[in-house]
Amino acid sequence: MKLNNVSSKTKVRHKTDINKTLSKMPLSSRRVLFMAIAQLDSKKIVKQGQVFRIYASEYAKIAKLEMNTAYEQLKSATLDLQKQIIGIPKDQLLPPIARQGDRPWKKPIGKGVRMLNVTEYCDYEDGDGYVDISFSRQMEPYICMIEGNFTTQVLISSARLRDTNASNIYQLIRQKISQKKDRFFEITVEELKEELGLYTIKNKVKVYSYPLFKEFNRSVIKQSIDTIEDTTEIKNISVEIIERKQRKATKLRFSYRVDDQMKFEGF
């Protein structure tokens, strides 16, 4: 599918295995990546050497940005995307999609993490205002020939979210919807912070941000909900504390409604 055929219903599908990598990417890089993925059929194999082109004008329209901002973001996103890697535990690594003449794949040994490049190359044409992207062979099984354990997001919704926490919570909700949890899901506070990348490692110990739930709720959850409801097809979001330990909130229930008929400005 070409980006000039994008509609309010255009979706992006990818393996859930890469969600945590996506949540750490700069928003502009994620937009470019999703606009490239939107051009392929997730149920079919990527053609060998296939190139996905994104024009600044398409980027601006889909993300609802001014053209000068689109040019700047497209260029910086391309540089970031070329350096982007995904980390997959070796025991969870998906084999590359086999093509005629390929040698048999051998699953790596060990319990470490395999670092994979997202792209084979990215070309940015300054004067013409477009980028060409070719995905690496290692990335292919995470974006095409997908069967099970996937996340589906609405392209325009994802592209128009301009806050990282809101984007990551939207991705989490869409992940749960892809798991047939169409109205609600439950998650611990620590699991939610994991999904949002709100932690640091100090002396090999994971330290979560926002130790007080009140501050986490006010600064992250509520602000993200307002942004998601204003921007995307996910509406009527509510968050309820369903478990406490020593009076501390430890588990939440997210409830929501999906407006499948939502129309986006410009489409």
C-alpha positions as CSV (number, residue, x, y, z in Angstrom):
1,M,0.0,0.0,0.0
2,K,1.2,3.5,-0.9
3,L,1.1,6.2,1.8
4,N,-1.1,8.4,-0.4
5,N,-3.8,5.8,0.1
6,V,-3.7,6.0,3.9
7,S,-7.1,6.2,5.6
8,S,-8.5,6.5,9.1
9,K,-8.5,2.7,9.2
10,T,-4.9,2.0,8.0
11,K,-3.2,-0.1,10.6
12,V,0.3,-1.2,11.4
13,R,1.0,-4.7,12.7
14,H,4.2,-6.0,14.3
15,K,5.3,-8.7,16.7
16,T,4.7,-7.9,20.3
17,D,8.3,-9.0,21.0
18,I,9.6,-5.6,19.8
19,N,7.2,-3.4,21.8
20,K,9.7,-2.6,24.5
21,T,12.2,-1.5,21.8
22,L,9.6,0.6,20.2
23,S,8.7,2.3,23.5
24,K,12.3,3.5,23.8
25,M,12.6,4.9,20.3
26,P,12.3,8.6,19.6
27,L,8.7,9.4,18.5
28,S,9.9,10.7,15.1
29,S,11.8,7.5,14.4
30,R,8.8,5.4,15.4
31,R,6.6,7.4,13.0
32,V,9.0,6.8,10.1
33,L,9.2,3.1,11.0
34,F,5.4,2.7,11.2
35,M,4.9,4.6,7.9
36,A,7.3,2.1,6.3
37,I,5.6,-0.9,7.9
38,A,2.2,0.4,6.8
39,Q,3.3,-0.1,3.2
40,L,3.7,-3.8,3.5
41,D,1.3,-6.7,3.9
42,S,2.0,-8.2,7.3
43,K,0.7,-11.6,6.1
44,K,3.2,-11.8,3.2
45,I,6.9,-11.9,2.8
46,V,8.8,-8.7,2.1
47,K,10.3,-8.8,-1.4
48,Q,14.0,-9.2,-1.4
49,G,15.6,-5.7,-1.7
50,Q,12.2,-4.0,-1.3
51,V,12.5,-0.3,-0.5
52,F,9.9,1.8,1.3
53,R,9.7,5.5,0.5
54,I,8.3,8.2,2.7
55,Y,7.9,11.8,1.5
56,A,8.0,14.7,3.9
57,S,4.6,15.8,2.6
58,E,3.2,12.4,3.5
59,Y,4.9,12.5,6.9
60,A,3.5,16.0,7.5
61,K,-0.1,15.0,6.6
62,I,-0.2,11.7,8.6
63,A,1.5,13.2,11.7
64,K,-0.4,16.5,11.3
65,L,2.8,18.6,11.3
66,E,4.0,21.7,9.5
67,M,6.2,21.0,6.5
68,N,9.3,22.6,7.9
69,T,8.9,20.4,11.1
70,A,8.3,17.3,8.9
71,Y,11.6,17.9,7.0
72,E,13.5,18.3,10.2
73,Q,12.0,15.2,11.9
74,L,12.3,13.0,8.8
75,K,16.0,13.7,8.5
76,S,16.8,13.2,12.2
77,A,14.6,10.2,12.4
78,T,16.4,8.6,9.5
79,L,19.7,9.0,11.2
80,D,18.4,7.5,14.4
81,L,16.6,4.7,12.6
82,Q,19.8,3.6,10.8
83,K,21.4,3.1,14.3
84,Q,18.4,1.5,15.9
85,I,18.7,-2.1,17.2
86,I,16.3,-4.5,18.8
87,G,17.4,-6.8,21.6
88,I,15.8,-10.2,21.6
89,P,16.7,-13.0,24.2
90,K,18.4,-15.7,22.2
91,D,15.9,-18.4,23.4
92,Q,13.1,-16.2,22.0
93,L,14.7,-15.3,18.7
94,L,12.6,-15.8,15.6
95,P,14.4,-17.5,12.6
96,P,14.8,-15.3,9.5
97,I,12.2,-15.9,6.8
98,A,13.7,-18.6,4.5
99,R,14.3,-17.9,0.9
100,Q,15.4,-20.2,-1.9
101,G,19.1,-20.8,-1.6
102,D,19.5,-19.8,2.0
103,R,21.5,-22.0,4.3
104,P,19.5,-23.7,7.2
105,W,19.2,-21.4,10.2
106,K,20.8,-22.5,13.4
107,K,19.3,-21.2,16.6
108,P,22.0,-19.5,18.7
109,I,23.2,-21.1,21.9
110,G,23.1,-19.3,25.3
111,K,20.9,-17.2,27.4
112,G,22.1,-13.8,26.3
113,V,20.5,-11.2,24.1
114,R,20.9,-11.0,20.3
115,M,21.2,-7.4,19.1
116,L,19.6,-7.0,15.6
117,N,19.7,-4.0,13.2
118,V,16.2,-2.7,12.2
119,T,17.3,-1.5,8.8
120,E,19.7,-2.6,6.1
121,Y,20.0,1.1,5.1
122,C,18.2,4.4,5.1
123,D,18.7,7.0,2.4
124,Y,17.6,10.6,2.9
125,E,17.3,12.9,-0.1
126,D,17.6,16.4,1.2
127,G,16.6,18.3,-1.9
128,D,13.6,16.0,-2.8
129,G,12.5,15.6,0.9
130,Y,12.0,11.9,1.1
131,V,13.6,8.8,2.8
132,D,14.1,5.3,1.4
133,I,14.2,2.5,3.9
134,S,15.2,-1.2,3.4
135,F,14.6,-3.5,6.3
136,S,17.3,-6.0,7.5
137,R,16.7,-9.7,7.1
138,Q,16.7,-10.1,10.9
139,M,13.8,-7.6,11.2
140,E,11.6,-9.3,8.7
141,P,10.0,-11.9,10.9
142,Y,8.9,-9.2,13.3
143,I,7.0,-7.2,10.7
144,C,5.8,-9.7,8.1
145,M,4.4,-13.3,7.8
146,I,3.0,-12.6,11.2
147,E,0.8,-15.3,12.9
148,G,0.0,-14.7,16.6
149,N,1.5,-12.6,19.3
150,F,1.2,-9.4,17.5
151,T,0.2,-5.8,18.2
152,T,-2.0,-3.8,15.8
153,Q,-2.0,0.0,15.9
154,V,-3.9,2.6,13.9
155,L,-1.2,4.4,11.9
156,I,-2.6,8.0,12.2
157,S,-3.3,7.6,15.9
158,S,0.2,6.5,16.6
159,A,1.8,9.1,14.4
160,R,-0.1,12.0,15.9
161,L,0.7,11.2,19.5
162,R,3.4,13.7,20.6
163,D,4.0,12.5,24.1
164,T,6.2,9.4,24.8
165,N,4.2,8.1,27.8
166,A,0.9,8.6,25.9
167,S,2.3,6.8,22.9
168,N,3.5,3.9,25.0
169,I,0.2,3.6,26.9
170,Y,-1.7,3.7,23.5
171,Q,0.6,0.9,22.3
172,L,-0.1,-1.1,25.4
173,I,-3.9,-0.7,25.0
174,R,-3.6,-1.8,21.3
175,Q,-1.5,-4.8,22.4
176,K,-4.2,-5.9,24.8
177,I,-6.9,-5.3,22.1
178,S,-4.9,-7.5,19.8
179,Q,-5.1,-10.2,22.6
180,K,-8.9,-9.9,22.4
181,K,-9.1,-7.8,25.5
182,D,-11.5,-5.3,23.8
183,R,-12.8,-3.5,26.9
184,F,-10.4,-3.8,29.8
185,F,-7.2,-5.4,31.1
186,E,-5.4,-5.7,34.4
187,I,-1.8,-4.9,35.1
188,T,0.5,-4.3,38.1
189,V,1.9,-0.9,38.7
190,E,5.4,-2.3,38.2
191,E,4.5,-4.0,34.9
192,L,3.0,-0.7,33.7
193,K,6.2,1.1,34.5
194,E,8.2,-1.6,32.7
195,E,6.1,-1.1,29.6
196,L,6.7,2.6,29.8
197,G,10.4,2.3,30.4
198,L,10.1,4.2,33.7
199,Y,13.0,2.8,35.6
200,T,16.8,2.9,35.9
201,I,19.4,0.3,36.8
202,K,21.6,1.2,39.8
203,N,24.2,-1.3,41.0
204,K,22.3,-4.0,39.0
205,V,19.1,-3.2,40.8
206,K,16.0,-1.9,39.0
207,V,14.7,1.4,40.5
208,Y,11.3,2.5,39.3
209,S,10.4,6.1,38.7
210,Y,7.5,7.8,40.6
211,P,7.7,5.8,43.9
212,L,4.5,7.5,45.0
213,F,1.5,6.3,43.0
214,K,-0.3,9.6,43.5
215,E,2.4,11.4,41.5
216,F,2.6,8.6,38.9
217,N,-1.1,8.8,38.4
218,R,-1.2,12.6,38.1
219,S,1.9,13.1,36.0
220,V,1.8,10.1,33.7
221,I,-1.5,8.2,33.7
222,K,-4.0,11.0,33.7
223,Q,-2.1,13.2,31.3
224,S,-1.6,10.3,28.9
225,I,-5.3,9.4,29.0
226,D,-6.3,13.0,28.1
227,T,-3.9,13.0,25.2
228,I,-5.0,9.5,23.9
229,E,-8.7,10.4,24.1
230,D,-8.1,13.7,22.3
231,T,-5.9,12.1,19.5
232,T,-6.9,8.5,18.9
233,E,-9.8,6.1,18.5
234,I,-9.5,4.9,22.2
235,K,-12.2,6.7,24.2
236,N,-13.7,6.6,27.7
237,I,-10.5,5.4,29.4
238,S,-10.6,4.9,33.1
239,V,-8.1,3.5,35.5
240,E,-9.1,1.8,38.8
241,I,-6.9,0.5,41.6
242,I,-7.9,-3.1,42.2
243,E,-5.2,-4.2,44.6
244,R,-3.2,-2.6,47.4
245,K,-0.4,-3.9,49.6
246,Q,0.2,-2.1,52.8
247,R,-2.1,0.6,51.5
248,K,0.1,1.1,48.4
249,A,-1.5,0.7,45.0
250,T,-0.1,-2.3,43.3
251,K,-2.5,-3.4,40.6
252,L,-4.7,-1.5,38.1
253,R,-7.6,-2.1,35.7
254,F,-7.7,-0.1,32.5
255,S,-11.2,0.1,30.9
256,Y,-11.8,1.8,27.5
257,R,-14.0,1.9,24.4
258,V,-12.8,1.7,20.8
259,D,-14.4,4.2,18.3
260,D,-13.9,2.2,15.0
261,Q,-15.7,4.9,13.1
262,M,-13.5,7.8,14.2
263,K,-12.5,10.2,11.4
264,F,-9.1,12.0,11.5
265,E,-8.6,15.6,10.3
266,G,-7.3,15.5,6.8
267,F,-8.6,12.0,6.0
